[in-house]
Amino acid sequence: MPRLACPEEPRVALHVVQRGRARSACFSCAGDRAAYLEALRECAARAGCAVHAYALMGNHVHLLFTAVREAGAARLMPAIAASYARHLAAAYGHEDPVWEEAYDASPVHARRHLLACMRYIEENPVRAGLAARPGAYPWSSYRANALGEDDALVTPHPHYCSLGRSPDERRAAYAALFVRAGEGITPVSRRRSGSLSPRARSRS
């Protein structure tokens, strides 16, 4: 699974978008999403990558993570794809490729850019019409970063930690970013993801 041209520096956060092949749906049910997150947790630990934010959409996934070694994404993304493919094969006998061969990867350096990227990722379900507000969507890191829910997958980035001295201060300051950005606005239309059929198209 090659990436698009992008410098991968160790200890620099990357915003990665992993898209379904031909924009088809990647998840059929909550069990699929849970299996993907478990694959992400295990593969990130092996690849030496700390995940700061994520959102599982209908036909793509947003990830923000930092690798302690060079080419972390090049190790992590194929490993996730292979692990999730094993889940689909075991659960459904599904053998067709699920993900596009290439994934997008963009480095995120500045503090304000990193926090804005986290907010962008966790607001994605709202923009897609999958939830009325970020906290109502169970398949993102928002509830860990803004509400303090336990999430073994999420590792706070130093820029996030700089928002306050205590976990409560940090969560409050982070949640305030969404309020200022209009977090309570409900999208006009709602969309639903399709099945895992190769021809199924997700509109989310």
Buried (B, 14 or more C-beta within 10 A) or exposed (E): BEBEEBEBBEEBBBBBBBBBBEBBBBBBEEEBBBBBBBBBBBBBEEBBBBBBBBBBBBBBBBBBBBBEEEEBBBBBBBBBBEBBBEBBEEBEEBEEBBBBEBBBBBEBEEBEBBBBBBBBBBBBBBEBBBBBBBBEBBBBBBBBBBEBBEBEBBBBBEBBEEBBEEEEEBBBBBBEBBEEEEBEEEBEEEEEBBBBEEEBBBBB
